Amino acid sequence: MGTFRYPAEFRADAVALVRSSGKPIAQVAKDLGVNHETLRTWVRAAQAAQRPGAAAESAKDAELARLRKQVTELKLEREILRKAAAYFGSGDAGLSRFSFVESHHRAFGVKRLCQILKISRSGFYRWRQAAPARAARQAADRCLAEQIRKIHAGSGATYGSPRVHAELCGQGHRVNRKRVERVMREHRIIGRHLRRRCRTTIPEQPASPVPDLLRRDFRTGAANARWCGDVTYLPVAGKWMYLATVIDIGTRRLIGYSMAEHMRAELVIDALNAALATRGGNAAGVIFNSDHGAQYTSKAFADACSAAGVRRSMGAVGSSADNSLAEAFFASLKREILPAHGWPNMHQARLEVFRWLTFYNTRRRHSALGHLSLAEYEQRSFMLAAAA
């Protein structure tokens, strides 16, 4: 049952009766049919109202109560903000103001938390309702992150999101590229970035002028028609190891290479011979493009090309763009495997470079080839050539 509230007129008359009758409050209360403590409270209230300054005291009491309530609210707000600072200071990117409300609503209440954090209660309840679907997405992202880590590790921790996405698609997974970027960013899975380049070409005037037969045409096309080569320095224990390469421009495949501790003409001739062996000695009419380095302008290299039927080509002096494919190849190699201070010894350097060259030719995804590996692309090229 609810509490009965007596009218103000009835309360005033009851107090007047107590004062005029001279009877005890308990007797008057019994006569009126009310509780004697209730009547006593009415009498005390009437007496207090008649005291001088009673209204002012009542106003002060009300103001004091209001201020006390305000202080309590401010203390609660300070405590909530202190907890929020600790909560979001953990660095977890998955935390949100909604998740903070969910974690602390039993202690402070949803309404107060939403007011202090300046979010809507309806938004919080929608967020809570979507929790199962959100948990499922998070679980799927964790599963995807594990797959990405395996691909990333398999690439020697070099792949960025484009190649990781291509590898996932190649494995039969249907996943959005932007989702791969987001998951890699959230899980701090990072590919290698470009290092500073250094100049490696030491020009020398060839015995006879060599024309530019390529004219910066590095588009893919028929295999075994156009090759390019270059030499780079690799730091090893305070010294240099030199790598010479031969790349088939039509298929992007590395078909020949040589590593040595010197930069004599034999270095590039050995790389050329390795390329000839890869192509079964069939190089008649092939264009070989290089820069004006002393090794490529030497008589020994010119004789080796002539003996194999290879036509030499050279761009302008000092123009890296005229041999950009070889330059890009070295940039990828150094970006993906070169330690910050070089390798500690020649044996480890040769082993790491050999592993990467093998990975480059057989498994590495190439953006210029639609993110196919070189092995896949060259196989398709030969199949199309045979069909034609």
TORTIVO-785580 format. One record per residue (C-alpha): residue number from 1; x, y, z. Coordinates in steps of 0.2 Angstrom, whole numbers. Each point is the difference from the previous one (the first is absolute). Layout:
! residues N
@num = NUM, east = X, north = Y, up = Z
...
! end
This chain:
! residues 388
@num = 1, east = 0, north = 0, up = 0
@num = 2, east = 6, north = 18, up = -3
@num = 3, east = 3, north = 13, up = 13
@num = 4, east = -16, north = 11, up = 4
@num = 5, east = 4, north = 19, up = -1
@num = 6, east = -11, north = 11, up = 11
@num = 7, east = -6, north = 16, up = -7
@num = 8, east = 9, north = 16, up = 6
@num = 9, east = -16, north = 7, up = 8
@num = 10, east = -2, north = -16, up = 10
@num = 11, east = 18, north = 1, up = 6
@num = 12, east = -3, north = 18, up = 5
@num = 13, east = -16, north = -3, up = 10
@num = 14, east = 8, north = -15, up = 9
@num = 15, east = 14, north = 10, up = 6
@num = 16, east = -12, north = 14, up = 5
@num = 17, east = -10, north = -13, up = 10
@num = 18, east = 16, north = -6, up = 9
@num = 19, east = 4, north = 18, up = 5
@num = 20, east = -17, north = 5, up = 6
@num = 21, east = -6, north = -16, up = 9
@num = 22, east = 15, north = -2, up = 12
@num = 23, east = -1, north = -19, up = -3
@num = 24, east = 15, north = -11, up = -3
@num = 25, east = 4, north = -3, up = -18
@num = 26, east = -3, north = -18, up = 1
@num = 27, east = -18, north = 3, up = 6
@num = 28, east = -4, north = 13, up = -14
@num = 29, east = 8, north = -12, up = -13
@num = 30, east = -11, north = -14, up = 7
@num = 31, east = -16, north = 11, up = -1
@num = 32, east = 5, north = 5, up = -18
@num = 33, east = 4, north = -18, up = -6
@num = 34, east = 18, north = 4, up = -5
@num = 35, east = 17, north = -6, up = 6
@num = 36, east = 6, north = 9, up = 15
@num = 37, east = 18, north = 2, up = -8
@num = 38, east = -7, north = 7, up = -16
@num = 39, east = -10, north = 13, up = 11
@num = 40, east = 16, north = 4, up = 10
@num = 41, east = 9, north = 3, up = -16
@num = 42, east = -13, north = 12, up = -6
@num = 43, east = 1, north = 10, up = 16
@num = 44, east = 19, north = 1, up = -1
@num = 45, east = -1, north = 6, up = -17
@num = 46, east = -13, north = 14, up = 4
@num = 47, east = 11, north = 5, up = 15
@num = 48, east = 16, north = 1, up = -11
@num = 49, east = -10, north = 11, up = -13
@num = 50, east = -4, north = 12, up = 13
@num = 51, east = 18, north = 3, up = 6
@num = 52, east = 9, north = 16, up = -7
@num = 53, east = 10, north = -4, up = -15
@num = 54, east = -8, north = -17, up = -3
@num = 55, east = -2, north = 3, up = -18
@num = 56, east = 18, north = 6, up = -2
@num = 57, east = 6, north = -15, up = 9
@num = 58, east = -11, north = -11, up = -11
@num = 59, east = 7, north = 8, up = -16
@num = 60, east = 18, north = -2, up = 7
@num = 61, east = -3, north = -19, up = 3
@num = 62, east = -7, north = -2, up = -17
@num = 63, east = 15, north = 9, up = -8
@num = 64, east = 12, north = -10, up = 11
@num = 65, east = -8, north = -16, up = -6
@num = 66, east = 1, north = 5, up = -18
@num = 67, east = 19, north = 4, up = 2
@num = 68, east = 3, north = -16, up = 9
@num = 69, east = -9, north = -9, up = -15
@num = 70, east = 11, north = 10, up = -12
@num = 71, east = 16, north = -5, up = 9
@num = 72, east = -5, north = -18, up = 0
@num = 73, east = -3, north = 1, up = -19
@num = 74, east = 16, north = 9, up = -3
@num = 75, east = 10, north = -14, up = 10
@num = 76, east = -9, north = -13, up = -10
@num = 77, east = 4, north = 9, up = -17
@num = 78, east = 18, north = 1, up = 6
@num = 79, east = 1, north = -18, up = 4
@num = 80, east = -8, north = -5, up = -17
@num = 81, east = 13, north = 11, up = -9
@num = 82, east = 14, north = -7, up = 9
@num = 83, east = -5, north = -18, up = -4
@num = 84, east = -3, north = 5, up = -18
@num = 85, east = 18, north = 7, up = -1
@num = 86, east = 7, north = -16, up = 6
@num = 87, east = -12, north = -11, up = -11
@num = 88, east = 5, north = 9, up = -16
@num = 89, east = 18, north = 2, up = 5
@num = 90, east = 3, north = -18, up = -3
@num = 91, east = 3, north = 3, up = -18
@num = 92, east = -13, north = -13, up = -6
@num = 93, east = -7, north = 6, up = -17
@num = 94, east = -16, north = -10, up = 3
@num = 95, east = -6, north = 9, up = 15
@num = 96, east = -14, north = 13, up = -2
@num = 97, east = -11, north = 11, up = 11
@num = 98, east = -14, north = -12, up = -2
@num = 99, east = 12, north = -14, up = 6
@num = 100, east = 4, north = 10, up = 15
@num = 101, east = -18, north = 3, up = 4
@num = 102, east = -3, north = -19, up = -1
@num = 103, east = 15, north = -3, up = 12
@num = 104, east = -6, north = 12, up = 13
@num = 105, east = -19, north = 2, up = -1
@num = 106, east = -3, north = -10, up = 16
@num = 107, east = 11, north = 12, up = 10
@num = 108, east = -6, north = 16, up = -7
@num = 109, east = -16, north = -3, up = -10
@num = 110, east = -2, north = 2, up = -19
@num = 111, east = -8, north = 17, up = 0
@num = 112, east = 13, north = 9, up = 10
@num = 113, east = 14, north = -9, up = -10
@num = 114, east = -7, north = 5, up = -17
@num = 115, east = -3, north = 18, up = 6
@num = 116, east = 18, north = 2, up = 6
@num = 117, east = 8, north = -8, up = -15
@num = 118, east = -12, north = 9, up = -12
@num = 119, east = -8, north = -14, up = -9
@num = 120, east = -18, north = -5, up = -2
@num = 121, east = -8, north = -14, up = 10
@num = 122, east = -9, north = -6, up = -16
@num = 123, east = 16, north = -1, up = -9
@num = 124, east = 7, north = -10, up = 15
@num = 125, east = -14, north = -12, up = 0
@num = 126, east = 1, north = -2, up = -19
@num = 127, east = 19, north = -4, up = 2
@num = 128, east = -4, north = -13, up = 14
@num = 129, east = -13, north = -8, up = -11
@num = 130, east = 13, north = -2, up = -14
@num = 131, east = 12, north = -8, up = 12
@num = 132, east = -2, north = -18, up = -7
@num = 133, east = 3, north = 5, up = -18
@num = 134, east = 15, north = 11, up = 6
@num = 135, east = 7, north = -15, up = 9
@num = 136, east = -2, north = -11, up = -15
@num = 137, east = 9, north = 13, up = -11
@num = 138, east = 14, north = 2, up = 13
@num = 139, east = 3, north = -19, up = 0
@num = 140, east = 0, north = -1, up = -19
@num = 141, east = 13, north = 15, up = 0
@num = 142, east = 11, north = -10, up = 12
@num = 143, east = -1, north = -15, up = -11
@num = 144, east = 5, north = 10, up = -15
@num = 145, east = 14, north = 8, up = 10
@num = 146, east = 7, north = -17, up = 3
@num = 147, east = 0, north = -4, up = -19
@num = 148, east = 8, north = 17, up = -4
@num = 149, east = 14, north = -4, up = 13
@num = 150, east = 4, north = -16, up = -9
@num = 151, east = 0, north = 8, up = -17
@num = 152, east = 11, north = 15, up = 7
@num = 153, east = 12, north = -12, up = 8
@num = 154, east = 1, north = -11, up = -15
@num = 155, east = 5, north = 16, up = -10
@num = 156, east = 14, north = 3, up = 12
@num = 157, east = -10, north = 14, up = 9
@num = 158, east = 0, north = 10, up = -17
@num = 159, east = -17, north = -1, up = -7
@num = 160, east = -12, north = 16, up = 2
@num = 161, east = -18, north = -1, up = -1
@num = 162, east = -1, north = -1, up = -19
@num = 163, east = 10, north = -16, up = -2
@num = 164, east = -8, north = -7, up = 16
@num = 165, east = -17, north = 3, up = -8
@num = 166, east = 6, north = -8, up = -16
@num = 167, east = 7, north = -15, up = 9
@num = 168, east = -17, north = -2, up = 10
@num = 169, east = -10, north = 0, up = -17
@num = 170, east = 13, north = -12, up = -7
@num = 171, east = -4, north = -12, up = 14
@num = 172, east = -19, north = 1, up = -3
@num = 173, east = -5, north = 13, up = 13
@num = 174, east = -13, north = 13, up = -4
@num = 175, east = 5, north = 15, up = 9
@num = 176, east = 0, north = 19, up = -3
@num = 177, east = 16, north = 9, up = -2
@num = 178, east = -4, north = 14, up = 12
@num = 179, east = -5, north = -13, up = 13
@num = 180, east = 18, north = -8, up = -2
@num = 181, east = 7, north = 18, up = 2
@num = 182, east = -10, north = 3, up = 16
@num = 183, east = 4, north = -17, up = 8
@num = 184, east = 19, north = 2, up = -4
@num = 185, east = -1, north = 18, up = 7
@num = 186, east = -9, north = -5, up = 16
@num = 187, east = 12, north = -15, up = 3
@num = 188, east = 15, north = 10, up = -4
@num = 189, east = 5, north = -12, up = -15
@num = 190, east = 12, north = 11, up = -11
@num = 191, east = 9, north = -3, up = -16
@num = 192, east = 17, north = 6, up = -4
@num = 193, east = 2, north = 18, up = -6
@num = 194, east = 13, north = 7, up = -13
@num = 195, east = 17, north = 4, up = 6
@num = 196, east = 11, north = 14, up = -6
@num = 197, east = 8, north = -3, up = -17
@num = 198, east = 19, north = 1, up = -3
@num = 199, east = 8, north = 3, up = -17
@num = 200, east = 9, north = -16, up = -7
@num = 201, east = 3, north = 4, up = -18
@num = 202, east = 18, north = 5, up = -4
@num = 203, east = -1, north = 6, up = -18
@num = 204, east = 13, north = -4, up = -13
@num = 205, east = 1, north = 5, up = -19
@num = 206, east = -3, north = -16, up = -10
@num = 207, east = 12, north = -5, up = -14
@num = 208, east = -14, north = 3, up = -12
@num = 209, east = -17, north = 9, up = 2
@num = 210, east = -15, north = -11, up = 6
@num = 211, east = -17, north = 5, up = -5
@num = 212, east = -15, north = 1, up = 11
@num = 213, east = -11, north = -14, up = -8
@num = 214, east = -12, north = 0, up = 15
@num = 215, east = -5, north = 18, up = 2
@num = 216, east = -7, north = -3, up = 17
@num = 217, east = -13, north = -12, up = -6
@num = 218, east = -1, north = -12, up = 15
@num = 219, east = -17, north = -7, up = -3
@num = 220, east = -3, north = -18, up = 2
@num = 221, east = -2, north = -11, up = -16
@num = 222, east = 9, north = -14, up = -9
@num = 223, east = 12, north = -10, up = 10
@num = 224, east = 19, north = -1, up = -5
@num = 225, east = -1, north = 16, up = -11
@num = 226, east = 7, north = 14, up = 11
@num = 227, east = 11, north = -2, up = 15
@num = 228, east = 7, north = 13, up = 12
@num = 229, east = 14, north = 0, up = 13
@num = 230, east = 8, north = 10, up = 13
@num = 231, east = 12, north = -1, up = 15
@num = 232, east = -3, north = 5, up = 18
@num = 233, east = 11, north = 1, up = 16
@num = 234, east = -5, north = -10, up = 16
@num = 235, east = 8, north = 5, up = 16
@num = 236, east = 9, north = -15, up = 9
@num = 237, east = 10, north = 2, up = 16
@num = 238, east = 7, north = 17, up = -5
@num = 239, east = 4, north = -6, up = -18
@num = 240, east = -11, north = -2, up = -16
@num = 241, east = -8, north = -15, up = -8
@num = 242, east = -5, north = 3, up = -18
@num = 243, east = -15, north = -7, up = -9
@num = 244, east = -2, north = 0, up = -19
@num = 245, east = -17, north = -5, up = -7
@num = 246, east = -8, north = -4, up = -16
@num = 247, east = -19, north = 2, up = -1
@num = 248, east = -12, north = -5, up = -15
@num = 249, east = -10, north = 16, up = -3
@num = 250, east = -14, north = -10, up = -8
@num = 251, east = -4, north = -10, up = 15
@num = 252, east = 9, north = 9, up = 14
@num = 253, east = 9, north = -16, up = 5
@num = 254, east = 18, north = 0, up = 7
@num = 255, east = 9, north = -12, up = -12
@num = 256, east = 18, north = 3, up = 5
@num = 257, east = 10, north = 7, up = 14
@num = 258, east = 17, north = 0, up = 7
@num = 259, east = 7, north = 5, up = 17
@num = 260, east = 19, north = 4, up = 4
@num = 261, east = 11, north = 11, up = 10
@num = 262, east = 6, north = 10, up = -15
@num = 263, east = -7, north = 10, up = -14
@num = 264, east = 10, north = -6, up = -15
@num = 265, east = -8, north = -4, up = -16
@num = 266, east = 0, north = -19, up = 4
@num = 267, east = -14, north = 5, up = 12
@num = 268, east = -12, north = 5, up = -13
@num = 269, east = 6, north = -13, up = -12
@num = 270, east = -4, north = -14, up = 12
@num = 271, east = -18, north = 7, up = 2
@num = 272, east = -2, north = 0, up = -19
@num = 273, east = 6, north = -18, up = -1
@num = 274, east = -12, north = -5, up = 14
@num = 275, east = -14, north = 8, up = -10
@num = 276, east = 5, north = -9, up = -16
@num = 277, east = 0, north = -16, up = 9
@num = 278, east = -17, north = 3, up = 7
@num = 279, east = -7, north = 4, up = -18
@num = 280, east = 9, north = -16, up = -7
@num = 281, east = 13, north = 10, up = -9
@num = 282, east = -13, north = 8, up = -11
@num = 283, east = 3, north = 18, up = 0
@num = 284, east = 3, north = 5, up = -18
@num = 285, east = -7, north = 17, up = -4
@num = 286, east = -4, north = 4, up = 19
@num = 287, east = 2, north = 18, up = 5
@num = 288, east = 10, north = 2, up = 16
@num = 289, east = -2, north = 18, up = 8
@num = 290, east = 11, north = 6, up = 13
@num = 291, east = 8, north = 17, up = 6
@num = 292, east = 17, north = 7, up = -4
@num = 293, east = 9, north = -9, up = 14
@num = 294, east = 18, north = -5, up = -3
@num = 295, east = -4, north = -18, up = 0
@num = 296, east = -13, north = 1, up = -14
@num = 297, east = 10, north = 11, up = -11
@num = 298, east = 15, north = -11, up = 2
@num = 299, east = 7, north = -10, up = -15
@num = 300, east = -2, north = -16, up = 9
@num = 301, east = -19, north = 2, up = 2
@num = 302, east = -2, north = 6, up = -17
@num = 303, east = 9, north = -16, up = -7
@num = 304, east = -11, north = -11, up = 11
@num = 305, east = -16, north = 8, up = -7
@num = 306, east = 6, north = -1, up = -17
@num = 307, east = 4, north = -19, up = 2
@num = 308, east = -17, north = -3, up = 6
@num = 309, east = -9, north = 10, up = -13
@num = 310, east = -6, north = 13, up = 13
@num = 311, east = -3, north = 18, up = -6
@num = 312, east = 6, north = 13, up = 12
@num = 313, east = -10, north = 15, up = 5
@num = 314, east = 4, north = 15, up = 11
@num = 315, east = -10, north = 15, up = 5
@num = 316, east = 7, north = 18, up = 4
@num = 317, east = 14, north = 2, up = 12
@num = 318, east = -5, north = 3, up = 18
@num = 319, east = -19, north = -4, up = -4
@num = 320, east = -7, north = -13, up = 12
@num = 321, east = -16, north = 1, up = -9
@num = 322, east = 8, north = -8, up = -15
@num = 323, east = 2, north = -16, up = 10
@num = 324, east = -14, north = 2, up = 13
@num = 325, east = -5, north = -18, up = 0
@num = 326, east = 17, north = -6, up = 7
@num = 327, east = 0, north = 15, up = 12
@num = 328, east = -17, north = -5, up = 6
@num = 329, east = 5, north = -18, up = 3
@num = 330, east = 15, north = 6, up = 11
@num = 331, east = -11, north = 12, up = 10
@num = 332, east = -12, north = -15, up = 4
@num = 333, east = 15, north = -11, up = 5
@num = 334, east = 7, north = 13, up = 11
@num = 335, east = -16, north = 5, up = 8
@num = 336, east = -5, north = -18, up = 4
@num = 337, east = 15, north = -8, up = 6
@num = 338, east = 15, north = 12, up = 3
@num = 339, east = 4, north = 2, up = 19
@num = 340, east = 2, north = 18, up = 6
@num = 341, east = 19, north = -2, up = 2
@num = 342, east = 3, north = -14, up = -13
@num = 343, east = 3, north = -18, up = 2
@num = 344, east = 14, north = -6, up = 13
@num = 345, east = 9, north = -11, up = -13
@num = 346, east = 0, north = -5, up = -18
@num = 347, east = -7, north = -18, up = 3
@num = 348, east = -16, north = 7, up = 8
@num = 349, east = -1, north = 14, up = -13
@num = 350, east = 0, north = -13, up = -15
@num = 351, east = -12, north = -11, up = 9
@num = 352, east = -13, north = 13, up = 3
@num = 353, east = 2, north = 8, up = -17
@num = 354, east = -2, north = -18, up = -8
@num = 355, east = -16, north = -3, up = 10
@num = 356, east = -8, north = 16, up = -5
@num = 357, east = 5, north = -2, up = -18
@num = 358, east = -8, north = -17, up = 0
@num = 359, east = -16, north = 7, up = 9
@num = 360, east = 0, north = 14, up = -12
@num = 361, east = -1, north = -12, up = -15
@num = 362, east = -12, north = -13, up = 6
@num = 363, east = -12, north = 7, up = 13
@num = 364, east = 1, north = 19, up = 2
@num = 365, east = -15, north = 9, up = -6
@num = 366, east = 3, north = 14, up = -13
@num = 367, east = -11, north = 15, up = -2
@num = 368, east = 5, north = 3, up = -18
@num = 369, east = -6, north = -18, up = -4
@num = 370, east = -17, north = 2, up = 8
@num = 371, east = 7, north = -7, up = 16
@num = 372, east = 5, north = -17, up = -8
@num = 373, east = 16, north = -8, up = 5
@num = 374, east = 14, north = 0, up = -14
@num = 375, east = -2, north = -19, up = -2
@num = 376, east = -18, north = 1, up = -3
@num = 377, east = 1, north = 15, up = -12
@num = 378, east = 15, north = -8, up = -10
@num = 379, east = -10, north = -17, up = -1
@num = 380, east = -15, north = 9, up = -7
@num = 381, east = 11, north = 10, up = -12
@num = 382, east = 8, north = -16, up = -7
@num = 383, east = -17, north = -8, up = -2
@num = 384, east = -7, north = 15, up = -9
@num = 385, east = 15, north = 0, up = -12
@num = 386, east = -2, north = -19, up = -3
@num = 387, east = -18, north = 2, up = -4
@num = 388, east = 3, north = 14, up = -12
! end
